[in-house]
């Protein structure tokens, strides 16, 4: 099996009609000899902020000299990004080799694993072969029934925050979603909650108490002296002064605060991580498609905001960086999101919008989205192709010296960057 065949095989599996549960991934890992059993994990769930948190924590741990594995989803530009060792994606050859190894076991199962379960097993096997000291393991969509949740005793469980998303699968209230995410909490294992929703806080705190898991929450009030520019952000957190991150977006300081909180818990638990490791790891962390500056002339930013909480955070960042000045927005959304609320939020910062229909069966039509934005006072124009929308938006942004902020799913990022490189 070569790389292309491995990718085709992984993507050939239709997960939509499989019943939720951990039985399939448990069976597959048993057949593989439990590759996850001797690995140490930091398990991360949450609605938003998981990827940035994982990337920053991975950078800190690598700075401290640990051999790290990083498992994230979805990928941003290339599939291999989902499975990294020491900051580098799995190679095409290794992915093909391990997929070839896993496939006979998966094919022999009476109830075949889902795509995500298969990727999880491939990740476990890769991290075992690489001899990782610590694996930062991001859940997929949920927590309780997520295939990553077969790990038994992580060093730390983290829930970055809770908001309404994936309601068709996880529940239609914050309490229900928090319950699903809290399913990663293990008996006696410390749990860090980094969000600010009081209902979610209580669900997670109560679950932690039931499992005798030490409960921690990030003190957001300890963030101070935030100075955000397009060159990076400096801030204080408690006794730590003049910290710096190069990741843009005011919400990244909240993700960094969660990393600092995790750092304190892990250090108290015996990991050898210094303040210098923390500082350098935060400053050198890289994570694409999160308020990423992709051009300075004109200013073009991409942010993977695609749900109300993400849009709210992006709007807050736009106000911080550009003050009272309105921006142009290129955006596509899903019809199962609160696109009316999203349009209302964007109307506070956008004077013009260029709408597209994302390449997804759940996508809201660009014309309908433009109509909704127009109803909120934003001059909006729909486009059939992202290439046409981007070309027009970039031209208008340059001619009018106005920043362009592109908002959409992480899957849209790859297509947009490809088209931008053609301009």
N, C-alpha and C positions, 0 to 999 in steps of 0.2 A: 504494500500500500504506500503510495507516494503522498505528498502533502495535499494535493488537490483531491485525491480520493478520500483522504482522511476527513477533510472539511466537508466534502459531499456526503460522506457517511454520517457525520455528526449532525448535519442539518437535515438529513433525510427523515429524521424521527419526528413524528407529529405528537406533541405533548398535550394538545388541547383536550383530548378526550380520555386522558388517563385519570383515574381517581387519585386524589391527594393521599399522601402517606409516605412513610419512610421504609416500607417493606422492600421495595425494589432496590433502593440504594444500599440498604443493609445486605441484601442477598448478593448484589454485585460485588461489594467490598469483601464479603466473606469469601467469595470465589477467587478474588484477587489476593487473598491472604492478609486482609485488613491493613492496607498500606497506611492508613491514617493513625493506626494504634500507637505508634511510638513517636508521633510528631507532637510538638507543643503548639497550641493555637491561641490566637486572640480572635474571638468571634464577634463579628460586627453586623448589626441589623439597624434598621431605621428607614424613615421615609425619604429624607433628603440628607445630603452631607456625608453619606457613607464612603463614597469614592475618594473625596478630598481628605477625609479623616484617615482612611487607610493609607493613602499615598504619603501623607505627612508622617504618620507613625512609622511606616516602612522606612522612610528616609532617616528618621531619628535612630531607629534600631540598627540600620546599616552603618550609620555614623559611629555607633557604639561597638561595632565590630561583629555583630551577629549576622549569620547567613540567613537571609530571609526569603520566605516564599510569600507571594502576594496573589490572592485570588479575588478578582473583581468581576462585576458584570453591570451593564453590558459592555462590550468593547467599544472603543471610540473610533478608531480607524481600521485596525487590523485585529482579526480574531485572536492572534497570539497574545495580545495585550492582556487578555483575561487571566493568563497564567504566567507569572514572572518569578525569576530567581535573581536575587541581589540587584533588583532594579531593571533587569533586562527580560524581555518577553521570551517565552519558550521558542526555540528555533524550529523552523519548518521540519527539519529532519527528526528532531526529538518528538514533536507532536505526531508526526506520521508513525514513528516507531512505537510510541506508547499507545496510540489509537489502534494500531495493528495488534498489539498485545491484548488490549482490553476487549476488542470486538468479539472474539470467539466466546468469551464468557457472557457478554451482553446478549449475543445472538442465541445462546443456549438457554436463556431464561424463558420460562413459560410466559410470564408477563414482562415484556420488554421495558427497559428503563426509558425515562424521558430524555430529551436532549440535555436538559440541565443536569440531570442525574449522571448522564454519561460524562459530561464535561467535569463534573465534580470528581468522579472516580479517576478520570485522566489526571486531574490536578493533584489529587492525593498521591497517585503513583509517581508522578513527576517529582513532587516535593520529597517523597521518600528516597527516590533515586539520587536526588541532589543533596541529601543529608542536611536539610534545612534545620537550623536551630529553633526558629520561630516562624510560624505561618500566620499571616494576617488574612483571615477568612471572612469574606463578605458574603452575606446571604444573598439569595436571588430576590424574590418578590416579598416573601413573608418572614418566617422565623420558625414557628412551632413545627410545621410540616415541610420546611425547606430541606433539601437534600444535604446541605452542609450540617444540619443539626444532628447527624449521627455521631459527631465527635462527643466524647464523654466528659472530659474534665479540662476545659481550656484554662489558660492562665488568667484570663479576664474576658468577661462578656460586656459588650458595649451596645447601647441603643442610642443612636445619635440624636434622634428626635422623631416625633410622631405627628402626622397630619393625615387628612383624608386623601387617599390615593389607592388605586387598584381595589376600589370598593366592591366590585363584582366578585372578587376572590377573597378579600380579607375582611369584609364587613363594612357596613355603612355608617358606623360611628367611630369616633376616636377611641372609645373604650374597647370596642371589638378589635380594632386594628392593633391597639396596644397589647391586648391579650395575645394576639398572634405573634407579635414581635417578642413579647416577654417569654414566649416558649423556648427561647434560647438560654434562659437562665438555668444554671445547673446547681445541684445540691452543693452548698458550701463554697461556690466559686464567686468571687467579687463581681458585681454588676455596676456599670457606670451608665447613668442616664444623662444625656447631654442636651435634652430638649427643654422647652419651657411651658408645655401644655400641662395644666394642673391635673386634668382627668387622667392623662397618660401617666403622669408622675405617680399618682395614687395606685393605678393598676400595677405598674412595675414595682413600686415599693412593696405593695402587698404580696406580689408573687415572690419577690426576694425574701420576704419574711417567712413565707411558707416553706421555702427551700433553704432556710438558714444561710442565705447568700449575703455577704456584706454589701450594703447598698450605698452607693455614692452618687452624687449629682454635681454637675459642673456649676460653679458659682459664677454666673454671667456678670454679676455686679462687680466682680474683681477685674473686669476689663476696663482699662482707663487709658487716657492720652492717645487715643487712636488718631493716626495721621495717614490718610490714604491718598496716594497719587497713582498715576498710571505707571510709575516706576517701582511701586511696591507699597507695603504698609508697615508702619511701625506702631507698637502698642506696648502697654504694660499689662501684666496679669499678676495680681497679688504682689508678692515681693520680687517678682521677676520684672526688671525694667528694660526698656528699649529693645524689645524683641522685634524681629523682622521676618516677614514672609514676602516672597515675590509673587505669590498667587494673588490675583486681583479679585475684587468683590468683597464688600464689607462683611458679608456672611462668613468669609474665610477666617476672620479673626475668631468667630464662634467655633468653627471647626478646629482651629489651632488651640483654643481654650480647652476643648474636649481632649485634644492630644496631650496637652500639659497635665490635665487631670489624670489621664490614663498613665502618663509618665510617672506621676507621683505614686499611683497605686502599684504599678509594676516594679518601681524601684523599692518600695516598701516590701514587696513580695520577693525580693532577692535578685532582680535583674540588675546588672551592672551598667547603669546609664548615667552619665554625668550631665551637669547643666550645660557644659560646652557641647556635648553631643546633641542635647535638645535644641540649643540655639542654632547650631549649624544645620541640623537635620530639617528644622522648620524653614530656614532660609533657602536651602537648596532643593526643597521639594518641588516637583513638577507634576501638574495635573491639567490636562487639556480640556477645553470646552467648558470651563467654568469661569465666566467673565474673562476669557482669554483675549488679550490684545493681539489681533492678527495683522493689523496694519496701522501705521501712524499717519499716513498721508493717502487718503483721508483716514481718520480714526475709525477703525472697524473692530468691533468686539463681538465675540460669540459667547453665548451663555446657554447651557443646556437646560434652561428652565422650561418645564412643560406642564407643570401642575400649579394650582393656585399658590401654594406656599413658595415654590420656586420662583414664580413670577413676582410675588411680593418681595422676595429677597433681591431679585434682579432690579426691580424698580427702586428699592432703597439704595442700591449701589449706584444706579444711574443718577439719582439725586445727589449722592455724596460726591461723585466725580465731576458731574457737570452742573451742579447747583441749580440755578433757575432756568438754564438753557434747555430747550426741548431737543430731542434727538429724533432721528428716523429709525424705524423698526422694520426689520424683515422677519416675518414670523409665520409659523404653521402650527396648528394645534390638533388635538384629537377631539372628536365629537362627544366622547364620554367624559371629558373634563368640563369644568365650569367655565366655558369660554366666555360667557357673559361677564363673569366676575374678572376674568383675565383681561378682557377688553377694557373694563372700567379702570382697573389698575394701570394699564398701559396708557390710558388717556391722560393720566396725570403727568406723563413725561414725554409723550410722543406727539409730534405735530403731523407726521406722515407715516404711513405704513404700507408695506409691500407684502402681500399675503401669498402664500403658496399652499398647495395640498401635499402634505407629507406622503411619502411612499409607504402607506400603511392602510390596511382595510378599515381601520378605525378612524381615519383622518377626516377632519371637517373640511368640506370643500372650500377652496380659496375664495370663491365669490361670496359664499355665505359668511365667512369670517370677515371679509372686507366690509360687508353690509353691517355686521354687528359693530365693528370698530367705527364705521362712519356714524352709526347711531349714537356713539359715545363722543362724537366730535373730532375724531381723527380722520383726516383725509386719507382714504385707503384705496389701493388699486390691486386687484387680483391678477395672478400670473399662472399660466399653465405649467411653465417650466421654471425650476429653481435657477437655471442659468440665466434666463431672461430677467427674472426678478432681481437677481444679484447684480447683473450688468446695469440695469436701470437704477437700482438703489445706490450703487457705488458712484455712478456718474452724477446723480443728483446730490449725493453727500459731498462729493468733491466740489461741484460747482457752487454749492451753497455753504461750504465750510461748516458742515453739520455732521456730528458723529453718527455713525450707523451701528445700531446694536441688533445683532441677529439672535433670535430666540427660537428654540425648538428642541426636539429630542436629541439625545446623543447620536442617534442613527443619522439624523439630518446633517450633523457636523461634517461627517466624512464627505458627503456629496457636495456640501457647500465649499469646503476647503479645496476639493478637486476642481470645482468650477472657478474659484477665486484664483487658483494658480494658472488658469488659462487666460485670465484677463490681461 
